[in-house]
Amino acid sequence: MNKPVLFICDRKKNDTTFLRLFISTRFYFQNLLPILLFLFLYQNSLFAQPVINHLVKKGLQYSYDFKWEKAKNIFEGLIKRYPSDPRGYHYESSIYLWYYLSNQDVENFQTFISYSDTAIIKANNLLEKDPDNTDILYTLGSDYSYRAIAFIKAQKFLDAVWASKKSESYLNETLAKDSSKYDAYLGLGLYNFAVGQIPSAFKWALNLAGINGNVDNGLSLIHKAAENGNLAKVEAEYYSAQILSDFLDDYSAANRYLNNLTAMYPGNLLFRYSLAVLQIKKHNLNEAKIILTKLLKNDNSDFKQLISFSEFLKGDIFFKENQFDSAKAYYLDFLNNSPSNDYKGIAAFRLAVSYEITGNRAEAVKYYELTGEGNMDLEDDIYAKRKGELFDKCTMAYTEMDAIKDDNMIEDGRYKAAFDSLTSLLERIQTDRLKAEVYLYLSNAAYYLGKYDESINFALTAKVLNSDQERWIKPFACYYAARADKKLKNNSAAINFVDEAKSYSDYDYQKKLKNLLIALTFK
């Protein structure tokens, strides 16, 4: 049986042997200790990575399903277990960003910034020791992305620009070291897309600051994250759906993303709200109504803004269904309950129109006078203020009311009924301005009925009529003609109409039309 070897030495007989043995043994352990310590720490770090990533994913799953307390428990547990790692702080901050974006509560903003600040400090401390750590570089880039979003919402635009630039820098560095870190493509994609949306008149200032980006590249990068991402895959899918819906007019692709997300995370109010918005755009008002009815049963105080917007949308659905008495109740609830002034102008205008059409002129005037209380950064509210000031001074003509009802039928997907009613209405209209508007509605109805030649002819008729009071009619007529030409594969004619549409300025819904023209170019 082998026994442990004991180093026994008789000092009197062999002092030099003992001394050599003692020195060599001490030297061995002195040099081995740092190596063992390094291996111990490295193994701990190596084992920590999958644990942290697993917990982050678990916490994110709870966040995406709006199970906030469970998500907080995960991220706070990460902070206690790995206090020097930034990820617990970073993902804890994201919860308060969700809150702030919904309710604009200053306390939530400050809590977000506090956790974000700590995450940045912890990340920089780790990068000093390990500058090639792509997990930490990505976390830092993602954190600055979140900060940019929060600063924009808080109207701290210089801070937002700085945070965006920092985010771009860290995310680019992440991908330079590991191009398969697909999560990093989301932040870079959003950065490129946002910069690409800025008017060309301001591009020179951005170039001086070293800020460059374009829409095409942004879309490509976001798509990469949506298809191949890990931690950011869900967010990338949501942003992809929003861009497909709002900017590229691709409702079927957006619908696939949002249906998948709402099925996976039924507790997520934002995903459900966005799906309802998409159904309204697709003229599926009944489906949108079902979604919003369920959403309005939720009383989550941290998302009162989103719930208020749902009241507004429910009012819009009844308005578009020409059920004006039902619409009134939801518009009133929205105006009374919404914590911000976003869309209060357009809600007041449509409420006023609802009263006007149902014969209550006195109440209509009351709400026409409130149309200026919306957010003048929003095109809907700008339009509402202008129209409210107009109808505050004069009673709406019956032909105008009928034109609104017919346009609503298009929004409700009743294209044939709208087409027939608009055709009949033309015989009763006296002014060129309203005729131009009705011809434009006819162009829209004809398009959805597949009558593309008629759609072009109606759009061109609208364009040549005198509609100076409604400057938006001519550029939108060009878009409607281009859209129908595109369907007929008359690509050169479509390009000419797009160019003509771009030549107009100073009209309602200019940003909306710009996005529609971009979408048409992509198709």
KOLDO-668604 format. One line per field, with one value per residue (C-alpha): residue number from 1; x, y, z; residue in three letters. Coordinates in steps of 0.25 Angstrom, whole numbers. Layout:
BEGIN
resi: (NUM; ...)
u: (X; ...)
v: (Y; ...)
w: (Z; ...)
resn: (ALA; ...)
This chain:
BEGIN
resi: (1; 2; 3; 4; 5; 6; 7; 8; 9; 10; 11; 12; 13; 14; 15; 16; 17; 18; 19; 20; 21; 22; 23; 24; 25; 26; 27; 28; 29; 30; 31; 32; 33; 34; 35; 36; 37; 38; 39; 40; 41; 42; 43; 44; 45; 46; 47; 48; 49; 50; 51; 52; 53; 54; 55; 56; 57; 58; 59; 60; 61; 62; 63; 64; 65; 66; 67; 68; 69; 70; 71; 72; 73; 74; 75; 76; 77; 78; 79; 80; 81; 82; 83; 84; 85; 86; 87; 88; 89; 90; 91; 92; 93; 94; 95; 96; 97; 98; 99; 100; 101; 102; 103; 104; 105; 106; 107; 108; 109; 110; 111; 112; 113; 114; 115; 116; 117; 118; 119; 120; 121; 122; 123; 124; 125; 126; 127; 128; 129; 130; 131; 132; 133; 134; 135; 136; 137; 138; 139; 140; 141; 142; 143; 144; 145; 146; 147; 148; 149; 150; 151; 152; 153; 154; 155; 156; 157; 158; 159; 160; 161; 162; 163; 164; 165; 166; 167; 168; 169; 170; 171; 172; 173; 174; 175; 176; 177; 178; 179; 180; 181; 182; 183; 184; 185; 186; 187; 188; 189; 190; 191; 192; 193; 194; 195; 196; 197; 198; 199; 200; 201; 202; 203; 204; 205; 206; 207; 208; 209; 210; 211; 212; 213; 214; 215; 216; 217; 218; 219; 220; 221; 222; 223; 224; 225; 226; 227; 228; 229; 230; 231; 232; 233; 234; 235; 236; 237; 238; 239; 240; 241; 242; 243; 244; 245; 246; 247; 248; 249; 250; 251; 252; 253; 254; 255; 256; 257; 258; 259; 260; 261; 262; 263; 264; 265; 266; 267; 268; 269; 270; 271; 272; 273; 274; 275; 276; 277; 278; 279; 280; 281; 282; 283; 284; 285; 286; 287; 288; 289; 290; 291; 292; 293; 294; 295; 296; 297; 298; 299; 300; 301; 302; 303; 304; 305; 306; 307; 308; 309; 310; 311; 312; 313; 314; 315; 316; 317; 318; 319; 320; 321; 322; 323; 324; 325; 326; 327; 328; 329; 330; 331; 332; 333; 334; 335; 336; 337; 338; 339; 340; 341; 342; 343; 344; 345; 346; 347; 348; 349; 350; 351; 352; 353; 354; 355; 356; 357; 358; 359; 360; 361; 362; 363; 364; 365; 366; 367; 368; 369; 370; 371; 372; 373; 374; 375; 376; 377; 378; 379; 380; 381; 382; 383; 384; 385; 386; 387; 388; 389; 390; 391; 392; 393; 394; 395; 396; 397; 398; 399; 400; 401; 402; 403; 404; 405; 406; 407; 408; 409; 410; 411; 412; 413; 414; 415; 416; 417; 418; 419; 420; 421; 422; 423; 424; 425; 426; 427; 428; 429; 430; 431; 432; 433; 434; 435; 436; 437; 438; 439; 440; 441; 442; 443; 444; 445; 446; 447; 448; 449; 450; 451; 452; 453; 454; 455; 456; 457; 458; 459; 460; 461; 462; 463; 464; 465; 466; 467; 468; 469; 470; 471; 472; 473; 474; 475; 476; 477; 478; 479; 480; 481; 482; 483; 484; 485; 486; 487; 488; 489; 490; 491; 492; 493; 494; 495; 496; 497; 498; 499; 500; 501; 502; 503; 504; 505; 506; 507; 508; 509; 510; 511; 512; 513; 514; 515; 516; 517; 518; 519; 520; 521; 522; 523)
u: (0; 6; 7; 9; 24; 29; 41; 49; 63; 73; 78; 91; 95; 90; 87; 89; 79; 69; 71; 70; 57; 51; 55; 50; 37; 34; 38; 28; 16; 19; 19; 7; -2; -5; -7; -17; -24; -25; -30; -40; -45; -45; -53; -63; -64; -66; -77; -83; -86; -96; -103; -104; -109; -119; -124; -125; -133; -142; -144; -146; -157; -165; -163; -168; -180; -182; -179; -171; -170; -164; -155; -150; -147; -138; -130; -129; -124; -114; -109; -107; -101; -92; -90; -79; -86; -94; -105; -114; -114; -116; -128; -134; -133; -141; -153; -154; -151; -164; -171; -166; -170; -184; -187; -176; -174; -162; -159; -158; -149; -140; -140; -136; -125; -120; -119; -113; -102; -98; -98; -89; -79; -79; -77; -66; -59; -59; -55; -42; -38; -44; -46; -49; -62; -73; -84; -80; -78; -91; -98; -91; -96; -110; -110; -107; -118; -128; -123; -125; -139; -142; -135; -143; -156; -151; -148; -133; -129; -114; -113; -120; -111; -99; -104; -108; -93; -88; -97; -93; -78; -79; -88; -79; -67; -75; -77; -63; -59; -70; -79; -88; -93; -106; -113; -104; -110; -123; -117; -109; -121; -130; -118; -117; -132; -134; -122; -127; -141; -135; -138; -126; -125; -120; -110; -98; -99; -100; -88; -80; -83; -79; -93; -97; -107; -117; -131; -127; -116; -124; -135; -125; -118; -131; -136; -123; -125; -140; -136; -123; -123; -123; -125; -131; -139; -152; -150; -144; -157; -165; -158; -158; -173; -174; -165; -172; -186; -183; -172; -172; -187; -185; -196; -196; -181; -184; -196; -188; -178; -189; -198; -186; -182; -196; -197; -184; -187; -202; -199; -192; -201; -192; -191; -207; -209; -199; -207; -220; -214; -209; -223; -229; -219; -223; -238; -241; -249; -256; -243; -237; -249; -248; -234; -236; -248; -239; -228; -237; -241; -227; -225; -209; -206; -192; -198; -209; -205; -205; -219; -224; -219; -227; -239; -236; -235; -248; -254; -248; -253; -268; -265; -261; -273; -281; -286; -284; -292; -283; -271; -274; -273; -259; -253; -259; -252; -239; -239; -242; -232; -220; -208; -202; -207; -203; -215; -224; -226; -231; -239; -246; -248; -254; -263; -268; -271; -279; -287; -289; -293; -303; -309; -303; -296; -294; -286; -279; -274; -270; -260; -256; -250; -242; -235; -223; -220; -213; -198; -193; -182; -192; -198; -212; -213; -208; -218; -229; -226; -227; -240; -245; -243; -250; -263; -263; -267; -277; -287; -282; -290; -298; -290; -277; -283; -287; -273; -268; -277; -273; -259; -261; -268; -254; -247; -257; -254; -267; -261; -273; -283; -273; -271; -286; -289; -277; -281; -295; -290; -282; -295; -299; -286; -284; -270; -257; -250; -260; -261; -246; -247; -258; -250; -238; -247; -253; -238; -236; -248; -245; -231; -236; -247; -235; -240; -226; -229; -241; -233; -222; -233; -240; -227; -223; -237; -235; -221; -226; -238; -236; -233; -224; -232; -227; -213; -211; -220; -211; -198; -207; -214; -200; -197; -211; -208; -193; -199; -209; -198; -189; -200; -201; -186; -185; -173; -168; -181; -181; -167; -172; -183; -174; -165; -177; -182; -168; -168; -180; -178; -185; -197; -204; -198; -185; -177; -188; -187; -172; -173; -183; -174; -163; -171; -176; -161; -158; -169)
v: (0; 13; 23; 38; 42; 50; 59; 56; 61; 60; 74; 70; 60; 67; 82; 86; 75; 80; 95; 92; 84; 95; 106; 98; 95; 109; 114; 104; 108; 123; 122; 112; 120; 131; 121; 113; 126; 130; 117; 117; 131; 128; 115; 123; 134; 123; 116; 129; 133; 122; 124; 139; 138; 127; 136; 149; 141; 136; 150; 156; 145; 150; 165; 162; 156; 168; 159; 170; 165; 152; 159; 168; 156; 150; 163; 167; 153; 155; 167; 160; 148; 156; 170; 174; 169; 180; 172; 171; 186; 188; 179; 184; 198; 193; 190; 205; 209; 201; 208; 222; 221; 217; 227; 238; 237; 245; 236; 224; 232; 235; 220; 216; 226; 221; 206; 210; 219; 207; 197; 207; 208; 193; 190; 200; 194; 180; 185; 191; 177; 170; 179; 168; 163; 164; 161; 174; 182; 178; 181; 195; 198; 193; 201; 214; 210; 210; 223; 230; 225; 230; 244; 246; 243; 253; 263; 263; 263; 266; 255; 246; 249; 246; 233; 229; 231; 224; 212; 212; 212; 200; 192; 193; 189; 177; 172; 176; 165; 155; 157; 146; 155; 157; 164; 176; 178; 183; 195; 198; 196; 206; 216; 215; 216; 228; 235; 232; 238; 252; 262; 264; 279; 275; 264; 273; 276; 261; 259; 269; 261; 248; 243; 235; 225; 221; 214; 202; 198; 200; 191; 180; 181; 180; 168; 161; 163; 158; 146; 141; 149; 143; 153; 164; 155; 158; 173; 172; 165; 176; 187; 180; 179; 194; 198; 189; 194; 209; 211; 200; 198; 183; 179; 164; 163; 172; 163; 150; 156; 162; 150; 141; 151; 152; 137; 136; 147; 148; 158; 168; 180; 187; 175; 174; 189; 189; 177; 185; 197; 188; 182; 196; 200; 187; 191; 179; 188; 176; 169; 181; 184; 170; 172; 186; 181; 171; 181; 191; 181; 182; 192; 193; 207; 206; 206; 216; 224; 211; 208; 222; 221; 208; 216; 226; 215; 209; 222; 223; 209; 213; 226; 219; 210; 222; 219; 233; 232; 220; 227; 239; 231; 226; 239; 246; 235; 238; 253; 251; 240; 242; 246; 253; 263; 253; 252; 260; 270; 259; 252; 266; 268; 255; 256; 270; 263; 252; 263; 271; 259; 255; 269; 275; 287; 293; 282; 281; 295; 292; 282; 289; 299; 289; 284; 293; 285; 273; 271; 280; 271; 261; 262; 257; 268; 279; 275; 275; 289; 295; 288; 291; 306; 305; 298; 306; 317; 311; 299; 287; 285; 272; 268; 269; 260; 250; 250; 247; 236; 230; 231; 224; 212; 211; 210; 199; 191; 194; 198; 195; 202; 214; 215; 215; 226; 235; 234; 238; 249; 256; 261; 269; 276; 290; 294; 290; 287; 277; 271; 269; 262; 253; 249; 246; 236; 230; 228; 221; 212; 208; 204; 194; 189; 186; 197; 203; 211; 217; 220; 228; 236; 240; 244; 252; 259; 262; 268; 278; 284; 296; 291; 302; 301; 286; 286; 272; 267; 269; 262; 251; 250; 248; 237; 230; 231; 225; 214; 209; 211; 202; 191; 193; 192; 205; 208; 220; 227; 223; 229; 242; 243; 240; 251; 261; 257; 260; 274; 279; 285; 292; 282; 273; 259; 262; 252; 241; 243; 243; 229; 224; 229; 221; 209; 210; 211; 198; 190)
w: (0; -4; 7; 7; 6; 18; 16; 28; 29; 40; 41; 47; 37; 24; 26; 12; 7; 16; 12; -3; -1; 8; -2; -14; -7; -3; -17; -23; -15; -16; -31; -31; -23; -33; -44; -35; -31; -46; -49; -38; -42; -57; -54; -45; -56; -66; -58; -55; -69; -73; -59; -61; -76; -71; -60; -70; -80; -69; -64; -78; -80; -68; -72; -86; -80; -70; -58; -52; -37; -42; -52; -41; -32; -42; -45; -31; -28; -39; -32; -19; -24; -34; -29; -38; -51; -58; -63; -51; -50; -65; -66; -53; -60; -72; -63; -59; -73; -77; -66; -70; -84; -80; -69; -70; -55; -52; -40; -50; -59; -47; -42; -57; -57; -43; -47; -61; -55; -46; -58; -66; -54; -52; -67; -68; -56; -62; -76; -69; -65; -78; -89; -99; -91; -101; -91; -84; -96; -101; -88; -88; -102; -99; -86; -94; -104; -93; -88; -101; -102; -88; -91; -103; -95; -85; -96; -92; -106; -105; -94; -104; -115; -106; -101; -115; -120; -108; -110; -125; -121; -111; -120; -132; -123; -118; -133; -136; -126; -129; -141; -136; -125; -132; -120; -123; -137; -130; -124; -136; -145; -137; -137; -152; -155; -145; -152; -166; -162; -159; -170; -179; -175; -162; -167; -168; -153; -150; -159; -151; -139; -145; -146; -158; -162; -172; -172; -181; -172; -160; -165; -169; -155; -147; -156; -153; -138; -139; -147; -139; -126; -112; -101; -110; -120; -114; -114; -128; -133; -127; -133; -146; -145; -142; -154; -163; -159; -157; -168; -178; -179; -179; -170; -173; -168; -156; -153; -152; -142; -133; -133; -129; -118; -112; -112; -105; -95; -93; -81; -89; -91; -101; -110; -110; -111; -124; -130; -128; -135; -146; -148; -149; -160; -167; -166; -157; -146; -140; -137; -131; -123; -116; -113; -107; -99; -92; -90; -83; -72; -67; -56; -56; -50; -56; -70; -69; -81; -90; -84; -87; -101; -102; -98; -109; -119; -115; -117; -131; -135; -131; -139; -151; -150; -150; -136; -131; -118; -114; -118; -109; -96; -99; -104; -91; -83; -90; -89; -74; -71; -80; -72; -84; -95; -106; -116; -107; -119; -129; -118; -115; -130; -133; -120; -126; -139; -132; -125; -138; -146; -135; -135; -122; -128; -114; -109; -122; -120; -106; -111; -124; -114; -107; -120; -117; -104; -111; -113; -124; -128; -133; -147; -142; -132; -141; -151; -140; -136; -150; -153; -139; -141; -154; -149; -136; -145; -155; -155; -162; -175; -177; -189; -180; -170; -181; -186; -172; -171; -185; -182; -169; -177; -184; -170; -166; -179; -186; -199; -208; -199; -198; -213; -216; -206; -210; -224; -220; -211; -222; -229; -216; -214; -217; -214; -221; -207; -203; -217; -217; -203; -208; -221; -212; -204; -216; -221; -208; -209; -223; -219; -209; -219; -229; -238; -240; -253; -247; -234; -243; -250; -237; -231; -243; -242; -228; -231; -241; -233; -225; -210; -204; -191; -190; -195; -192; -203; -215; -209; -204; -218; -224; -214; -217; -232; -230; -221; -232; -243; -235; -235; -250; -251; -257; -250; -257; -255; -240; -239; -245; -236; -224; -228; -230; -216; -210; -216; -207; -194; -182; -182; -171; -169; -176; -168; -170; -185; -185; -178; -188; -200; -193; -192; -207; -211; -203; -210)
resn: (MET; ASN; LYS; PRO; VAL; LEU; PHE; ILE; CYS; ASP; ARG; LYS; LYS; ASN; ASP; THR; THR; PHE; LEU; ARG; LEU; PHE; ILE; SER; THR; ARG; PHE; TYR; PHE; GLN; ASN; LEU; LEU; PRO; ILE; LEU; LEU; PHE; LEU; PHE; LEU; TYR; GLN; ASN; SER; LEU; PHE; ALA; GLN; PRO; VAL; ILE; ASN; HIS; LEU; VAL; LYS; LYS; GLY; LEU; GLN; TYR; SER; TYR; ASP; PHE; LYS; TRP; GLU; LYS; ALA; LYS; ASN; ILE; PHE; GLU; GLY; LEU; ILE; LYS; ARG; TYR; PRO; SER; ASP; PRO; ARG; GLY; TYR; HIS; TYR; GLU; SER; SER; ILE; TYR; LEU; TRP; TYR; TYR; LEU; SER; ASN; GLN; ASP; VAL; GLU; ASN; PHE; GLN; THR; PHE; ILE; SER; TYR; SER; ASP; THR; ALA; ILE; ILE; LYS; ALA; ASN; ASN; LEU; LEU; GLU; LYS; ASP; PRO; ASP; ASN; THR; ASP; ILE; LEU; TYR; THR; LEU; GLY; SER; ASP; TYR; SER; TYR; ARG; ALA; ILE; ALA; PHE; ILE; LYS; ALA; GLN; LYS; PHE; LEU; ASP; ALA; VAL; TRP; ALA; SER; LYS; LYS; SER; GLU; SER; TYR; LEU; ASN; GLU; THR; LEU; ALA; LYS; ASP; SER; SER; LYS; TYR; ASP; ALA; TYR; LEU; GLY; LEU; GLY; LEU; TYR; ASN; PHE; ALA; VAL; GLY; GLN; ILE; PRO; SER; ALA; PHE; LYS; TRP; ALA; LEU; ASN; LEU; ALA; GLY; ILE; ASN; GLY; ASN; VAL; ASP; ASN; GLY; LEU; SER; LEU; ILE; HIS; LYS; ALA; ALA; GLU; ASN; GLY; ASN; LEU; ALA; LYS; VAL; GLU; ALA; GLU; TYR; TYR; SER; ALA; GLN; ILE; LEU; SER; ASP; PHE; LEU; ASP; ASP; TYR; SER; ALA; ALA; ASN; ARG; TYR; LEU; ASN; ASN; LEU; THR; ALA; MET; TYR; PRO; GLY; ASN; LEU; LEU; PHE; ARG; TYR; SER; LEU; ALA; VAL; LEU; GLN; ILE; LYS; LYS; HIS; ASN; LEU; ASN; GLU; ALA; LYS; ILE; ILE; LEU; THR; LYS; LEU; LEU; LYS; ASN; ASP; ASN; SER; ASP; PHE; LYS; GLN; LEU; ILE; SER; PHE; SER; GLU; PHE; LEU; LYS; GLY; ASP; ILE; PHE; PHE; LYS; GLU; ASN; GLN; PHE; ASP; SER; ALA; LYS; ALA; TYR; TYR; LEU; ASP; PHE; LEU; ASN; ASN; SER; PRO; SER; ASN; ASP; TYR; LYS; GLY; ILE; ALA; ALA; PHE; ARG; LEU; ALA; VAL; SER; TYR; GLU; ILE; THR; GLY; ASN; ARG; ALA; GLU; ALA; VAL; LYS; TYR; TYR; GLU; LEU; THR; GLY; GLU; GLY; ASN; MET; ASP; LEU; GLU; ASP; ASP; ILE; TYR; ALA; LYS; ARG; LYS; GLY; GLU; LEU; PHE; ASP; LYS; CYS; THR; MET; ALA; TYR; THR; GLU; MET; ASP; ALA; ILE; LYS; ASP; ASP; ASN; MET; ILE; GLU; ASP; GLY; ARG; TYR; LYS; ALA; ALA; PHE; ASP; SER; LEU; THR; SER; LEU; LEU; GLU; ARG; ILE; GLN; THR; ASP; ARG; LEU; LYS; ALA; GLU; VAL; TYR; LEU; TYR; LEU; SER; ASN; ALA; ALA; TYR; TYR; LEU; GLY; LYS; TYR; ASP; GLU; SER; ILE; ASN; PHE; ALA; LEU; THR; ALA; LYS; VAL; LEU; ASN; SER; ASP; GLN; GLU; ARG; TRP; ILE; LYS; PRO; PHE; ALA; CYS; TYR; TYR; ALA; ALA; ARG; ALA; ASP; LYS; LYS; LEU; LYS; ASN; ASN; SER; ALA; ALA; ILE; ASN; PHE; VAL; ASP; GLU; ALA; LYS; SER; TYR; SER; ASP; TYR; ASP; TYR; GLN; LYS; LYS; LEU; LYS; ASN; LEU; LEU; ILE; ALA; LEU; THR; PHE; LYS)
